[in-house]
Amino acid sequence: MPAKSTIPIDTEVAQADAAAAHDAWFRSEVEAGLREADDPNCVWIPHEEVNRRCAVLRAELEKHLPDEQEAAS
């Protein structure tokens, strides 16, 4: 015999509703992503280019960080 749930039924219903809503949202996002990926006008950026752009951005942001010696003071 399965163990009796200690979660109130309204909480279980709310959790089930939230799970169903999240599932619907997630499936919608995946479908939109697939449509975009299949679009012949979609611009693909190579992984190496993304890494290069991130490195440039990271270097710019690091300029605004305090020096390690200043932070230790």
MODELLER restraints for C-alpha pairs under 7 A, 6 or more apart:
rsr = mdl.restraints
at = mdl.atoms
rsr.add(forms.Gaussian(group=physical.xy_distance, feature=features.Distance(at['CA:36:A'], at['CA:42:A']), mean=6.55, stdev=0.5))
